[in-house]
């Protein structure tokens, strides 16, 4: 019997007997438990209502999350107004932008796992009936959705919103411009005084990084997956509309709980294919490949990394947003948000309209209710019709070959016929490569390899926006290749190939490379190979000393042990379907 049927048979005012929170609120033996709730101001009406957790990663660590207490308060109000018992609790976040280029960046991907673990633990331990999960910085979004999938509790995902762009020298700028400015200063193309001015103007307030970087990509994907209401990803962090979305999400979760609508009811291979279609159409972050694979593994959905190529081959890129373009999430919001892109894809039969969403309606039904304008009638310079796109193929490509038997990921932000053949320059970790770039050693045609930065080897798959931005800032975004078993930021643009799998630490072919080996990269043919035979690769790997873990104590040592391959989402949950 569903919860809805339980509600229909319950007496007025009687708590639904199927709710899990009854275990801590109902019966004489639960008097001590109720006493604890009463100490926090909950009353009889609250205790007779569905208990809904509000998972809040607010922190002063990053502007992405600094305002989330206010967002959580609005969600709390919505739950309370709809007849629920809201219980707010906290979890962690790591600022990707602040930890970028430091050893601390190794904590970023680990934080995704800790967020998922902590939200799962609290909702399990406190016997909650539903969740509103809130995300700000990059790893918050997948971490929160992973927790909802694991618990399979009725859940609504709520994004904290993105930052408004800053202004410098008459143009809009974001944190991407500041990172690239570092490279321009090193190359003598920008003065330190100008970089200082940009630093002071790029981030004018609260919210996640403004371009279609990882945070905004994953927030947009939450709509395409069905985890969040349509139109909820794009309102800026400090606009009143963001708080309207939060209150509405709080109200929606009560309907989701009452109808026992769980992630397992609406997540399907069609949901994930919709998410990939959106990702490649808007030029979203390569990190979304990793996170979608992880979410699918948690959900038991059989998603293969090659699916990204299949969908990118049939889905054009139709949005010109940063990092490839100049526009930001707020520009998309002003013309109707993510539903504009989803509607264009649906009209072109590039979206599964029958995929279910958290509302209980299909994607097609939700789009009909929202009724977004068509790209043709908008006539803006950053959205293109499906039949006249920026690029005929989507932005994400999966490369493979004898250097990456399990795949590697690139995002096409400029030239869409990228080919490179030449010698490699190998670095054993990020900092030595950054030093090489900053000293002005980079030349056109270079192929820079950074290894030992994979999920286990790092551990944690550091993002390398510092290196890629420094290269781009020196004018080499399209003529210098970078490849790594680590990750690149959502703000990365250019010839950057990440997630090379298997990684160096576990004996992937990238560990066999030596300076001067000839690499072939052909994006059109999805090729990433090295001019070595299988026997030569095996001999080099056999001759190398087995690497020692970088950490033998604490949380990094634990996740070094637990991370799986990037080709499967780098999951740590032993119950996830990843092999």
N, C-alpha and C positions, 0 to 999 in steps of 0.2 A: 504494500500500500504506500503511495507517495505521501509526502508531507502535505500536499494540497488536499488529498483525501482525508488525512488526519484532521486538517483544519476544518473541513466540512462536517466532521462528526464530533468535533469538540464543542463543549458547551461555551456560551459567551463568557469571556473573561477567564476561561480555563486555559492553562498553558498547553501548547501542543505536546502531547506525550512522546512524540518521536524525536524531539529536540535533544541533542547531546548534552546541552547545558543543564538539563534536569538532573544529571548526575551530581551536580554541585549546588543546585538550588531547591530541590524538591524533597519533601519528607522530613519527619521529625529528626532523623539522624543527621540531617544537613543543617541543623540550627547553627553549629559553629561556623560552617562555611558562609551562611547568610550573615552572620555577625561580622565577618570580615568584610563582606560587601557593604554592609550598612555603615561601617567605619569610613567608607569612601563616599558616602552620600547617596548610595543606591537605595531605592524604596521598594515597597511591595509591587508596584506597577512595573518597575524595572525587572525585578526578579521573576515576574510572570511573562517576560518578553524574550524574544530570541536574543541571545548574547552574540554581538558582532564585534570582532576585533578590528581595530584600526592600527595597522602596522605602519609606524612612522619613523623614517630614518633622518629626522631633522638633526642638523648639526651646524656649528659655526665653522666647520672644516672647509666648506665650499659654498660659493654663491648658489650652486644648484640646489642646495638643501637648506639654506639658512632661513627660508621663509616657510618651511613645511609644517611648523607648528600651527601657523594660521590656516594652511590648507587642511590639516587634520581637524582643526576646530570646526571648519565648515562642514566637513564630512560627518563629524560627530553630531552636529546640529541636524543634518539630514536624517541620520539614523534615528536620532531621538524623536524627531518630528514624525517619522513614519511608524513609530511604535516599537522601536528596537531598544536594546540595552547596549549602548556603545561602550567599549573598553579599549582605551588607547594604550599601546605599548611601543617601546622603542627598539630600534636595531641600529647597526653600524652603517657607515659609509666611508669610502675613501675618495678623495679628490683626485681624479685622474690628471687634471691639468697641473695641480700643484706637485704631485708626486712624479710627473713626467720627467724623464731624463735622470732620475735618481734611482738608487737601489730600492727605495720605497715603492716604486712602481710595480714591483713584484707582488705587492699586496692587492693590487686592483682586481685581478680575476679571482683571487682567493676570496675577496670580499663578496663576490657573487654567491659563492658557496656558503659562506658564513651567514649571509642574509637569508638565503633559503633555509638553512638549518635552523636559524634562530626563530624565524617566523613559524616554521613547522613545529618546533618544540613548544613555543608559547601556546599556539592554538591547540596543540595536542594536550599539553599539560593542564590547561585551564578549561578544557572541554567546550570550546567555542562552537557556535553554530554557523558562523559565516565570517567573511573577511572583506574589508576594504584595504587593499595594499597600495601604498603610496611610493612613488619613485621620483628621484631627482637626478643624481649623477648616474653615469653610464651603466654601472653594474647593478644599480637598484632595480631597474626594470626587469631584466631577466631573472634576477634573484627572487623578486617578489612573485613573478608568475610561476617560477619553479616551485615555490612554496605552496601556492594555490593548487598546482597540479599534484604535488605529493600528498597533500592533505585531502584533496578532492572535496574541499568544502565549497559551498556556494560563495563565489567571490567576484568582486568587481575591482579592476585595476584602475588606479587614478594617478595620472602624471602631474607633477608639480608645475610644469610649464617652463618655457624657455625665456632666456634673458633677451632684452631688447638690444639691438645693435648699438655700438658706440658710433661716434662721428669723428673723423680726422681729415683735415685738409679737404673738406667739402664732400667726403664720401663716407658711406657706412663701413664700419670695420668690426671684426670679431676677434676672438682670441687667436684664430688661425693666422690673422695678419701679424699679430705680435710674434708668434713663433717663427713665421717666415721672415720677419724683420731681423731676428737674431742672425740668420744666415746672410741677409743683405748687409748688415753691419760688418760681419766677418769678411765679406767680399768687397767692402768699400763702396757699396751701392747706396748705403743709407748712413746717416750720421747717428751717433749715440744720442744726440739731443732729440732727433726726430723719433727714434725708438722710445725714448723716455716719454715723449708726448703721447705716442700711441698707447704705451703701457697704462697711462693715466686715464685714457678715454675709451678703451676697448670694451670694458665691462661696467656699464653704468648702474647696475643694480642686481637684484636677485634673479635667479633662474638658471637653467642649464644652457650650455653653449648653443648659440643661436642658429648655426647652420644645420644642414642635414647631416650632422655628425652622429655619433653613436646614440646619445640620449634621445634626440628627436627622431632618429630612425627607429629605435625600439618603441618609442611612444606611438609613432605612426603605425608600426606593426601591431601594437596592442589592439588597435581598431580593426586592422585587417584580419587578425586571428579571431576576433570576436570577444576578446577579454575586456574591452572598454567600449563605452557607447560611442557611436560615430560623432565626430566633431569635438571629441574631448581632448585630443592631443595638442591642438594648435593654439588655444588661448594663452597669451603670455603670462608669465609667473605673477606679475604685479598688476594685472588687469582684474577688474571686478568679475569679468566673465570666467576667470579661472576659479573663483570661489563659488560662482553659480554652478559650475561643473562639479565641484567638490560636494556641494549640498545635494545635487541631483544624483551623484554616485551613491551617497549615503541613503537616499530614498530608494534608489534602484536595488540596493543589496537586500533590502527587506522583501521585495518582490521575488528576488532570486532565492532567498532562504525559504520563503513561504511555498514556493513552487519546486523546491529541492532541485534547483538547476545547477549542476556541478560542471567543472571543467571537462570531465570525462563525457558529459552529455553533448558538448558542442565542439570540442577539439577533434579534428580528423585530418587525414592527409589533405583533404580539400582546403581546410583552414590554413595549413602550412603552405600549400601552393599559392593561396591568395596572398599570404604574407610575403612570400618570395617575389611574386609578381609586383607587389607594391614596392618592395625594396629595390628591385632592378629598374623599375620605372622612374623612381625619384632619385636614383644615384645614391642610395643609402650606404651606410658604413659596412665595410668588410666584416666588422665585428658581429654584425647581425647573422652572418653565416654560422659563426661559432655558437651564438646564442640560440638560434633557431634549431640547430642540430641538438643542442642540449635540452631545449624545451621538448622537442619531439622524443628524445630518449626518455625523459622523465614521464612523458605521456604514453609511452609505449607505441608511438606512431612510427612506422617504418619509413623514415626520411633518409635518403641517400644523398651524399654530397654532390653527386652528378646531376641531381634534380635541379640544382641552381643553374647549370649550363643549359639544361633542356628548357627551362622557363625563360632564361635570359635570351635564348635563341629566338623565341617567338614573341617576346614582350619588348617593345621599344622603350628607350629612355625618353620621357616626355616632360620632365621637370628639370630646370636649370638652376639649381640651388647650390650654395656653398657646400663642399669645397670646390667643386668644378666650376660653378657659376658665381654670381655676385649676390643673389638674393638669399633671404633667411626665412626661418619658420614663420615669423610674423607676417611676411609678405604673403605666404600661402594662407595664413589665417584670414587675412583681410579679404580674400576672394572666396572663402568657403571652406578652407582647411582640407584635410586628407580626403573627405568624401568626394571632392571634385575629381581627384585622381582615381579613386575607386570607381566612381561612376563612369569615367572615360574607359577604364579597363573593362568594366562590365558590359558597356555598350558594344565593345569590340570583341566580346566573347573571350576575353582573356582573364576572367575572374569566375570563380564558382559562385553563382548567385544563390545556390541552394544550401551553401554552407551555413550552419546554425551559428548564432551568437549568444552572448550572455543574456540578452533580453528575451530569449525564447523565440525570436523571429529570425528569419533567414537574412543573409547579407542583402539580397535584393529587396526584401521587404523593408529593411532599415534604410536603405538608400532611397527607396520610394518615399518613405516618411520624411526624410531630411530634405529631399528634392534639391540637391546641389546644382548650381549653374553648370552649363557645359563649358569646356575650355574654349570652344569656338566663340561663344557669346561673350566670354570674359575679355578676350583679345588683349592679353598681357604678354610681356616679352620674356617670361620665364616659365610659361606652361605652353606645351605644343600639342596639337591634335595627334591622336594615335596614327593617323594616316599621313602625317607630315612631321615626324618626330625630330628631336635633336640627333639621335642615333637610331638606326634601324634595329639594333640589338640592345638589350638591357645592359646595365652598368657592371654587373658582377660576372666574372668568369672564373672557372675552376681549371687550373693547369695541372698537367700530370706528365710523367715521363720517368726516365731512370733516376732523375734527381728528386722527384716527388711522387713515388709510386701510389701514395694514398691521397695525393692532391695538394694543391696550394691555391691561394685566393688572391685575385687582383680586382681592383675597381677601376673602370675606365672613366676618366674624368676629362680627357682631352682627345688626343689622337686615338682613333679606334682601329688602327691597323699597326699595332706595335710589334716590332720585331727587333731582336738584338742578338748578335753573335760576336763573342769575343772573350778575352781572358777575364778571370775573376780576381778580386782582391778580397781575401778572407780575414775576418775579424772574429775573435773568440767570444766577444760580448759587446754590448752596445757602446760603452764609454770609449773604448779604443777607436771604434768607427767614428764616433762624434768628434773626437780629437783630430782624426785624419781629415774630416770634412772642414772643421773650423780652422785648420791650419792652411786651408786653401789648396789642398792636394787634388781635389776632384777635377776630372777632365771629362769632356764629352766622350761617351762610349764606355765609361767605367761600368763595371758590374760589381757592386759592393755586396758581400755576403756576411751576414751577422748570424752566428749560430750559438748554440747552448743557451737560447732564450725561450725554449719551448715550455709546455706545461709542467713537465717534470724537471727538465734541466735548469730552468731559471731559479727556482720554480716560478710559475705564475704567468709566463707569456707576457713579458713587458710590452707595452705599447711604445712606439719609437717615433712619436711626432717630432721630437727635437731633431733627430737625424734627417727625417724626410723633409721637414720644413727648412732646415738649414740648406739642404740640397736645392730645394725649390727656390729659396731666397737668393741663391747664387745663380739662378737662371737655368737650372738643369733638371727641371721637373719631368721633361719628356725625353731627355737624351742620356740620362744616367739611370741604370737599373739598381734597385735595392731589393734583396731578398733575404728572408729570415724564417727561422722556425718559431719566432715570436709573432707579435701582432703589430699592426699599425693603427693609429688613431683614426676615428671617423673623420677627422679634419685633414687627414693625409690626402694628397693628390699626386698624380704622376705615376711613374713607372715603378710602383712599389708592390712587391709580391710577398705575402705573409702566409703563416700557418703551414709552412712546408712540412709535410708529414711523410714518413715518420721523422721525428725530431732527432737532432744530433745525439742527445743523451742516451737514447735507446738504440743507437746504432743505425740511424737512418742514413741514406747516401750523402746527405749534406755534411755529415761528419767526415767523409772521405775526401772532400775538396781540398785542393792545395792552390796557392797563388799561381796564376798562369794557366790553370785548366780552362778549356774553352767551353763556354756555356751557350746554349741556344734557347732563346725565349721567343715563342711565336704565339701571340695572343689569339690570332684568328684560328690557328690549328690547335689551341689549348695545350701547347707543348712547353715543357720545362725539362731540359735534359742537359747532360754533361757529356763531353767527348771522351768517355771512358767505357770500356766494356764491363759487363757484369762481373767478370773475373777480376778485373783491375780494382773495381770498387770493393769487392769482397776481400781481396788481398790487403788493401789499405785499412779496411775496418778491422781485419784480423790482427794487423800489426800495431794498431793503436792501443794505448793503455786505456783500460776501462775507467771512465771518469768517476770521480768521487762526488757525492752530493755537496752542494754549496752550503747546506745547513744540516746540522745533525741534531738540533734541539728546537723545540718550540713549534709554533704553528706552521712555519715555512717547511720544516722537516716533515710534518704530518701531511701537508698537501703535496710535497714532492712525492711522497709514497702513494698518494691516493689518486692523483690526476690521471685521466685517460688521454687518448690521442686527440689532437685538435680535429682530426678527420671525423671524429664522433662527438664533437662539442666540448671536449675536455671536461667531462663530467666526473664527479667523485662519488655520486650516489651508487652504492653497490647493486641496488635494485633496478637501476635504469637500463633500458634496452638500448645498448650502444654497440654491440658487436654483431 
